[in-house]
Protein backbone atom coordinates (compact mmCIF):
# COMPACT_ATOMS: atom_id res chain seq x y z
CA UNK A 1 0.00 0.00 0.00
CA UNK A 2 1.05 3.58 -0.56
CA UNK A 3 0.40 6.73 1.38
CA UNK A 4 -3.38 7.14 1.36
CA UNK A 5 -4.96 10.48 0.59
CA UNK A 6 -8.48 9.42 1.51
CA UNK A 7 -9.65 7.12 4.26
CA UNK A 8 -13.25 6.00 4.33
CA UNK A 9 -14.37 4.20 7.47
CA UNK A 10 -17.21 3.39 9.80
CA UNK A 11 -16.80 6.22 12.26
CA UNK A 12 -20.42 7.31 12.02
CA UNK A 13 -21.57 3.87 13.10
CA UNK A 14 -21.32 4.68 16.80
CA UNK A 15 -25.00 4.00 17.43
CA UNK A 16 -25.66 1.68 14.48
CA UNK A 17 -25.67 -1.95 15.47
CA UNK A 18 -24.85 -4.60 12.91
CA UNK A 19 -26.43 -7.96 12.21
CA UNK A 20 -23.39 -10.17 11.95
CA UNK A 21 -23.55 -13.92 12.23
CA UNK A 22 -20.10 -14.36 13.72
CA UNK A 23 -18.64 -17.64 14.88
CA UNK A 24 -21.01 -19.19 17.39
CA UNK A 25 -18.30 -19.89 19.95
CA UNK A 26 -18.09 -23.62 19.37
CA UNK A 27 -15.30 -25.54 17.74
CA UNK A 28 -13.02 -22.64 16.89
CA UNK A 29 -9.80 -23.95 15.35
CA UNK A 30 -7.10 -21.46 14.38
CA UNK A 31 -3.92 -23.31 13.52
CA UNK A 32 -1.12 -20.80 13.46
CA UNK A 33 0.44 -17.90 15.31
CA UNK A 34 -2.05 -15.44 16.83
CA UNK A 35 -0.16 -12.60 18.50
CA UNK A 36 -2.16 -9.49 19.41
CA UNK A 37 -0.93 -5.97 20.13
CA UNK A 38 -3.59 -3.74 21.67
CA UNK A 39 -4.45 -0.98 24.05
CA UNK A 40 -5.24 -2.02 27.61
CA UNK A 41 -8.90 -1.68 28.58
CA UNK A 42 -11.75 -4.05 29.37
CA UNK A 43 -13.50 -4.33 26.00
CA UNK A 44 -10.34 -4.94 23.98
CA UNK A 45 -9.08 -7.41 26.56
CA UNK A 46 -12.38 -9.31 26.38
CA UNK A 47 -12.12 -9.69 22.60
CA UNK A 48 -8.49 -10.75 22.83
CA UNK A 49 -9.28 -13.29 25.54
CA UNK A 50 -12.03 -14.70 23.33
CA UNK A 51 -9.58 -14.99 20.45
CA UNK A 52 -7.23 -16.90 22.71
CA UNK A 53 -9.80 -19.67 23.22
CA UNK A 54 -9.32 -21.10 19.73
CA UNK A 55 -7.72 -24.53 19.54
CA UNK A 56 -4.42 -24.88 17.72
CA UNK A 57 -3.38 -21.27 18.09
CA UNK A 58 0.07 -20.25 19.27
CA UNK A 59 -1.48 -17.36 21.21
CA UNK A 60 -0.04 -14.27 22.89
CA UNK A 61 -1.40 -10.84 23.76
CA UNK A 62 0.43 -7.64 24.63
CA UNK A 63 -2.08 -5.17 26.11
CA UNK A 64 -0.30 -1.87 26.66
CA UNK A 65 -1.12 1.82 26.66
CA UNK A 66 2.11 2.26 24.65
CA UNK A 67 0.76 0.28 21.69
CA UNK A 68 0.79 3.30 19.33
CA UNK A 69 4.47 3.88 20.00
CA UNK A 70 5.56 0.35 19.17
CA UNK A 71 3.15 -0.83 16.47
CA UNK A 72 5.02 0.43 13.40
CA UNK A 73 8.37 -1.05 14.38
CA UNK A 74 6.74 -4.27 15.54
CA UNK A 75 4.86 -4.79 12.27
CA UNK A 76 7.76 -3.61 10.09
CA UNK A 77 9.81 -6.65 11.16
CA UNK A 78 9.64 -9.58 8.77
CA UNK A 79 8.02 -11.67 10.05
CA UNK A 80 6.05 -9.12 12.06
CA UNK A 81 6.31 -9.35 15.83
CA UNK A 82 2.50 -9.39 16.05
CA UNK A 83 -0.05 -10.88 13.68
CA UNK A 84 -2.88 -8.62 14.88
CA UNK A 85 -2.88 -4.93 15.72
CA UNK A 86 -6.00 -3.60 17.44
CA UNK A 87 -6.37 -0.03 16.23
CA UNK A 88 -8.62 3.02 16.16
CA UNK A 89 -9.20 5.88 13.71
CA UNK A 90 -5.84 7.49 14.34
CA UNK A 91 -3.56 4.56 15.03
CA UNK A 92 -4.45 2.72 11.81
CA UNK A 93 -3.12 5.57 9.66
CA UNK A 94 0.57 4.97 10.40
CA UNK A 95 0.15 1.28 9.55
CA UNK A 96 -1.60 2.13 6.28
CA UNK A 97 1.03 4.68 5.34
CA UNK A 98 3.79 2.07 5.67
CA UNK A 99 1.86 -0.79 4.04
CA UNK A 100 2.01 -2.88 7.22
CA UNK A 101 -1.52 -4.34 7.22
CA UNK A 102 -3.19 -6.53 4.63
CA UNK A 103 -6.58 -6.35 2.90
CA UNK A 104 -9.17 -8.61 4.54
CA UNK A 105 -11.67 -9.10 1.72
CA UNK A 106 -10.68 -12.71 0.89
CA UNK A 107 -10.64 -13.71 4.57
CA UNK A 108 -14.07 -12.15 5.08
CA UNK A 109 -15.48 -13.95 2.06
CA UNK A 110 -14.20 -17.30 3.28
CA UNK A 111 -14.72 -17.07 7.03
CA UNK A 112 -17.14 -14.26 7.95
CA UNK A 113 -19.24 -13.12 4.97
CA UNK A 114 -22.01 -11.79 7.23
CA UNK A 115 -19.91 -9.08 8.89
CA UNK A 116 -22.02 -5.94 8.32
CA UNK A 117 -20.71 -3.34 5.93
CA UNK A 118 -20.70 -0.68 8.67
CA UNK A 119 -18.05 -2.68 10.53
CA UNK A 120 -15.80 -3.02 7.49
CA UNK A 121 -13.27 -0.20 7.49
CA UNK A 122 -12.63 0.34 3.80
CA UNK A 123 -9.78 2.20 2.11
CA UNK A 124 -9.56 2.55 -1.66
CA UNK A 125 -12.13 -0.21 -2.08
CA UNK A 126 -10.40 -2.74 0.19
CA UNK A 127 -11.37 -3.73 3.73
CA UNK A 128 -8.39 -3.06 5.99
CA UNK A 129 -9.94 -3.45 9.46
CA UNK A 130 -12.97 -4.87 11.24
CA UNK A 131 -14.49 -2.57 13.85
CA UNK A 132 -16.06 -4.13 16.92
CA UNK A 133 -16.87 -1.13 19.12
CA UNK A 134 -17.52 2.60 18.98
CA UNK A 135 -16.14 5.19 21.36
CA UNK A 136 -16.07 8.89 22.11
CA UNK A 137 -15.06 11.14 24.96
CA UNK A 138 -17.99 12.79 26.70
CA UNK A 139 -19.16 14.28 29.98
CA UNK A 140 -19.44 12.36 33.23
CA UNK A 141 -20.98 14.15 36.22
CA UNK A 142 -21.96 13.49 39.82
CA UNK A 143 -25.62 14.42 40.20
CA UNK A 144 -25.40 14.66 44.00
CA UNK A 145 -22.47 17.08 43.93
CA UNK A 146 -24.09 19.28 41.30
CA UNK A 147 -27.29 19.33 43.30
CA UNK A 148 -25.41 20.29 46.45
CA UNK A 149 -23.73 23.11 44.51
CA UNK A 150 -27.06 24.31 43.18
CA UNK A 151 -26.20 23.96 39.49
CA UNK A 152 -27.85 22.16 36.59
CA UNK A 153 -25.96 19.54 34.58
CA UNK A 154 -23.81 21.47 32.09
CA UNK A 155 -24.18 21.15 28.33
CA UNK A 156 -21.46 23.63 27.34
CA UNK A 157 -17.88 24.04 28.49
CA UNK A 158 -18.72 27.51 29.73
CA UNK A 159 -21.31 25.86 32.00
CA UNK A 160 -18.73 23.26 33.04
CA UNK A 161 -16.47 26.09 34.23
CA UNK A 162 -19.34 27.74 36.10
CA UNK A 163 -20.28 24.44 37.77
CA UNK A 164 -16.67 23.76 38.72
CA UNK A 165 -16.40 27.21 40.31
CA UNK A 166 -19.63 26.68 42.24
CA UNK A 167 -18.38 23.34 43.56
CA UNK A 168 -15.01 24.79 44.58
CA UNK A 169 -16.35 28.00 46.09
CA UNK A 170 -18.76 26.07 48.29
CA UNK A 171 -15.99 23.85 49.57
CA UNK A 172 -17.42 20.67 48.09
CA UNK A 173 -14.29 19.77 46.07
CA UNK A 174 -11.10 21.69 45.42
CA UNK A 175 -10.38 20.08 42.04
CA UNK A 176 -13.73 18.94 40.64
CA UNK A 177 -12.78 18.57 36.94
CA UNK A 178 -10.73 15.79 35.34
CA UNK A 179 -9.81 14.81 31.81
CA UNK A 180 -6.98 13.05 29.99
CA UNK A 181 -4.26 15.68 29.63
CA UNK A 182 -1.10 13.61 30.06
CA UNK A 183 1.70 15.09 27.96
CA UNK A 184 1.80 13.35 24.60
CA UNK A 185 -1.09 11.73 22.76
CA UNK A 186 -3.72 12.52 25.40
CA UNK A 187 -2.93 16.24 25.58
CA UNK A 188 -2.94 16.39 21.79
CA UNK A 189 -6.34 14.69 21.68
CA UNK A 190 -7.85 17.22 24.08
CA UNK A 191 -6.79 20.01 21.73
CA UNK A 192 -8.22 18.10 18.76
CA UNK A 193 -11.56 17.82 20.54
CA UNK A 194 -11.69 21.44 21.63
CA UNK A 195 -10.46 22.82 18.30
CA UNK A 196 -13.14 20.91 16.40
CA UNK A 197 -15.74 22.12 18.89
CA UNK A 198 -14.74 25.69 18.08
CA UNK A 199 -15.08 24.89 14.37
CA UNK A 200 -11.39 24.73 13.56
CA UNK A 201 -9.70 23.08 10.57
CA UNK A 202 -6.23 21.62 11.07
CA UNK A 203 -4.90 22.18 7.55
CA UNK A 204 -5.26 24.64 4.73
CA UNK A 205 -7.89 23.28 2.32
CA UNK A 206 -6.53 20.69 -0.07
CA UNK A 207 -3.03 20.75 1.40
CA UNK A 208 -0.91 19.36 4.20
CA UNK A 209 -0.04 22.89 5.38
CA UNK A 210 -0.90 23.47 9.06
CA UNK A 211 -3.65 25.87 10.11
CA UNK A 212 -3.84 25.86 13.90
CA UNK A 213 -1.99 29.07 14.84
CA UNK A 214 -5.02 31.33 14.66
CA UNK A 215 -7.79 32.82 16.81
CA UNK A 216 -9.64 29.51 16.94
CA UNK A 217 -6.54 27.67 18.14
CA UNK A 218 -5.94 30.31 20.81
CA UNK A 219 -9.55 30.03 21.98
CA UNK A 220 -9.25 26.25 22.23
CA UNK A 221 -6.07 26.50 24.29
CA UNK A 222 -7.52 29.15 26.58
CA UNK A 223 -10.53 26.95 27.33
CA UNK A 224 -8.24 23.99 28.03
CA UNK A 225 -6.19 26.13 30.41
CA UNK A 226 -9.31 27.43 32.16
CA UNK A 227 -10.51 23.87 32.76
CA UNK A 228 -7.08 22.85 34.02
CA UNK A 229 -7.41 25.48 36.76
CA UNK A 230 -10.09 23.23 38.30
CA UNK A 231 -8.05 20.04 37.87
CA UNK A 232 -5.50 18.26 40.02
CA UNK A 233 -2.12 20.04 39.86
CA UNK A 234 -0.67 16.88 38.31
CA UNK A 235 -3.11 17.03 35.37
CA UNK A 236 -0.30 16.71 32.82
CA UNK A 237 0.26 13.14 34.02
CA UNK A 238 -3.39 12.04 33.82
CA UNK A 239 -4.43 9.49 31.19
CA UNK A 240 -7.47 7.20 31.20
CA UNK A 241 -6.32 4.89 33.97
CA UNK A 242 -5.61 7.83 36.27
CA UNK A 243 -8.83 9.73 35.55
CA UNK A 244 -10.96 6.62 36.00
CA UNK A 245 -9.25 5.90 39.32
CA UNK A 246 -9.77 9.48 40.47
CA UNK A 247 -13.45 9.27 39.61
CA UNK A 248 -13.96 5.96 41.39
CA UNK A 249 -12.21 7.38 44.45
CA UNK A 250 -14.72 10.25 44.57
CA UNK A 251 -12.17 12.96 43.81
CA UNK A 252 -14.04 14.59 40.92
CA UNK A 253 -17.56 15.63 39.99
CA UNK A 254 -17.11 16.67 36.35
CA UNK A 255 -15.11 14.54 33.94
CA UNK A 256 -14.48 14.40 30.21
CA UNK A 257 -13.55 10.77 29.69
CA UNK A 258 -13.83 7.93 27.20
CA UNK A 259 -17.15 6.15 26.93
CA UNK A 260 -15.31 2.83 27.17
CA UNK A 261 -14.56 3.71 30.79
CA UNK A 262 -18.24 4.04 31.61
CA UNK A 263 -18.93 0.36 32.28
CA UNK A 264 -16.01 -0.16 34.66
CA UNK A 265 -16.83 3.11 36.46
CA UNK A 266 -20.49 2.21 36.89
CA UNK A 267 -19.92 -1.36 38.06
CA UNK A 268 -19.68 -2.45 41.69
CA UNK A 269 -15.91 -2.81 41.74
CA UNK A 270 -13.37 -0.24 42.88
CA UNK A 271 -15.82 2.40 44.04
CA UNK A 272 -18.82 2.93 46.32
CA UNK A 273 -22.57 2.94 45.89
CA UNK A 274 -22.63 6.65 46.70
CA UNK A 275 -20.39 7.38 43.71
CA UNK A 276 -21.70 4.87 41.17
CA UNK A 277 -25.37 5.59 41.85
CA UNK A 278 -24.92 9.32 41.25
CA UNK A 279 -22.59 9.11 38.23
CA UNK A 280 -24.34 10.16 35.02
CA UNK A 281 -22.94 9.78 31.51
CA UNK A 282 -24.13 12.35 29.01
CA UNK A 283 -23.10 13.92 25.72
CA UNK A 284 -19.96 15.93 25.09
CA UNK A 285 -20.31 19.68 25.77
CA UNK A 286 -20.32 22.30 23.06
CA UNK A 287 -18.11 25.37 23.34
CA UNK A 288 -17.90 28.99 22.21
CA UNK A 289 -21.56 29.26 21.31
CA UNK A 290 -21.31 26.57 18.63
CA UNK A 291 -23.51 23.53 18.20
CA UNK A 292 -20.78 20.95 17.42
CA UNK A 293 -19.80 18.84 20.46
CA UNK A 294 -16.14 19.31 21.41
CA UNK A 295 -15.25 15.66 20.90
CA UNK A 296 -14.45 13.13 18.18
CA UNK A 297 -16.09 9.89 17.13
CA UNK A 298 -13.97 6.75 17.10
CA UNK A 299 -14.10 3.10 16.29
CA UNK A 300 -11.85 0.34 17.61
CA UNK A 301 -11.18 -2.76 15.59
CA UNK A 302 -8.58 -5.25 14.44
CA UNK A 303 -6.14 -5.41 11.54
CA UNK A 304 -3.98 -8.26 10.28
CA UNK A 305 -0.26 -7.74 9.67
CA UNK A 306 1.11 -7.83 6.13
CA UNK A 307 4.50 -9.33 7.00
CA UNK A 308 3.27 -12.72 8.18
CA UNK A 309 2.45 -15.98 6.45
CA UNK A 310 -0.98 -16.47 4.90
CA UNK A 311 -1.56 -19.33 7.34
CA UNK A 312 -0.92 -17.09 10.35
CA UNK A 313 -3.10 -14.38 8.84
CA UNK A 314 -5.95 -16.85 8.41
CA UNK A 315 -5.56 -18.19 11.94
CA UNK A 316 -5.47 -14.66 13.35
CA UNK A 317 -8.59 -13.59 11.45
CA UNK A 318 -10.52 -16.67 12.56
CA UNK A 319 -9.47 -16.11 16.17
CA UNK A 320 -10.40 -12.42 16.20
CA UNK A 321 -13.82 -13.07 14.71
CA UNK A 322 -14.27 -15.73 17.38
CA UNK A 323 -13.29 -13.15 20.00
CA UNK A 324 -16.10 -10.87 18.76
CA UNK A 325 -18.85 -13.49 18.96
CA UNK A 326 -22.17 -12.94 20.69
CA UNK A 327 -21.21 -14.71 23.91
CA UNK A 328 -18.26 -12.37 24.44
CA UNK A 329 -20.43 -9.31 23.88
CA UNK A 330 -23.15 -10.59 26.19
CA UNK A 331 -20.65 -11.40 28.93
CA UNK A 332 -19.12 -7.91 28.63
CA UNK A 333 -22.18 -5.95 27.60
CA UNK A 334 -21.40 -2.80 29.57
CA UNK A 335 -17.69 -2.68 28.73
CA UNK A 336 -18.26 -0.85 25.44
CA UNK A 337 -20.71 0.32 22.82
CA UNK A 338 -20.43 -2.91 20.89
CA UNK A 339 -21.17 -3.12 17.18
CA UNK A 340 -23.02 -6.39 17.51
CA UNK A 341 -26.66 -7.51 17.40
CA UNK A 342 -26.07 -9.13 20.80
CA UNK A 343 -25.37 -5.76 22.44
CA UNK A 344 -28.03 -4.24 24.69
CA UNK A 345 -27.34 -0.52 25.25
CA UNK A 346 -27.41 0.50 28.90
CA UNK A 347 -26.46 3.49 31.06
CA UNK A 348 -22.78 3.10 30.17
CA UNK A 349 -23.60 3.72 26.50
CA UNK A 350 -25.65 6.86 27.05
CA UNK A 351 -22.78 9.30 26.70
CA UNK A 352 -21.40 7.82 23.49
CA UNK A 353 -24.87 7.60 21.98
CA UNK A 354 -25.67 11.22 22.86
CA UNK A 355 -22.32 12.37 21.49
CA UNK A 356 -22.69 10.39 18.28
CA UNK A 357 -26.15 11.69 17.46
CA UNK A 358 -25.53 15.43 17.93
CA UNK A 359 -23.17 16.24 15.10
CA UNK A 360 -19.83 15.21 16.58
CA UNK A 361 -17.12 14.97 13.94
CA UNK A 362 -15.04 11.84 13.36
CA UNK A 363 -11.36 11.97 14.17
CA UNK A 364 -9.61 13.11 10.97
CA UNK A 365 -8.35 9.99 9.19
CA UNK A 366 -5.77 11.55 6.88
CA UNK A 367 -2.14 10.48 6.48
CA UNK A 368 -0.51 13.52 8.08
CA UNK A 369 -2.95 13.98 10.99
CA UNK A 370 -0.76 11.74 13.13
CA UNK A 371 2.15 14.15 12.69
CA UNK A 372 -0.07 17.06 13.72
CA UNK A 373 -1.32 15.10 16.74
CA UNK A 374 2.23 14.31 17.82
CA UNK A 375 3.26 17.95 17.51
CA UNK A 376 0.27 19.05 19.58
CA UNK A 377 0.98 16.50 22.30
CA UNK A 378 4.64 17.49 22.54
CA UNK A 379 4.40 21.28 22.26
CA UNK A 380 1.41 22.38 24.36
CA UNK A 381 2.62 21.51 27.86
CA UNK A 382 4.56 24.75 28.38
CA UNK A 383 1.43 26.78 27.67
CA UNK A 384 -0.64 24.61 30.00
CA UNK A 385 1.96 25.25 32.72
CA UNK A 386 1.84 29.00 32.13
CA UNK A 387 5.37 29.18 30.72
CA UNK A 388 4.54 30.57 27.27
CA UNK A 389 1.71 32.20 25.34
CA UNK A 390 -0.91 30.36 23.36
CA UNK A 391 0.39 31.95 20.18
CA UNK A 392 3.94 30.77 20.88
CA UNK A 393 2.76 27.26 21.70
CA UNK A 394 0.83 27.05 18.43
CA UNK A 395 3.79 28.44 16.50
CA UNK A 396 5.90 25.70 18.06
CA UNK A 397 3.27 23.12 17.03
CA UNK A 398 3.29 24.30 13.43
CA UNK A 399 7.09 24.37 13.28
CA UNK A 400 7.38 20.83 14.67
CA UNK A 401 4.67 19.59 12.33
CA UNK A 402 6.19 21.24 9.25
CA UNK A 403 9.58 19.67 9.99
CA UNK A 404 8.04 16.20 10.33
CA UNK A 405 5.69 16.57 7.35
CA UNK A 406 8.51 17.83 5.16
CA UNK A 407 10.73 14.93 6.16
CA UNK A 408 8.00 12.46 5.23
CA UNK A 409 7.20 14.17 1.94
CA UNK A 410 3.76 15.56 2.74
CA UNK A 411 5.04 19.12 2.39
CA UNK A 412 7.46 19.96 -0.44
Protein Blocks (a to p, Z undefined) as FASTA:
>chain_A
ZZdfbdcdfklmmmcccfbdcdehiapaceddddddddddfklmmmmmmmmmpghiacdd
dddfklmmmmmmmmmpccdfbfbdcddfklmmmmmmnopaccfklmmmmmmmmbcfklmc
ceehiafbdcfbdcdddddddfklmmmnopacdfbfklmmmmmmmmmmnomafblcccdf
bghjklmmmmmmmmmmnopafbdehiabdcfbcfklmmmmmmmmmmmmmgcfklmmccfk
lmmmmmmnopafbdcddfklmmmmmmmehiafklmmmpccdddddeehiabdcbdddddd
ddddfkbcfklmmmmmmmmmmmmmmklmmmmmmmpccdbfkbccdfklmmmmmmmmnopa
cddddfklmmmmmmmmmmmmmmmnopacfklmmmmmmmmmmmmmmmnopaZZ
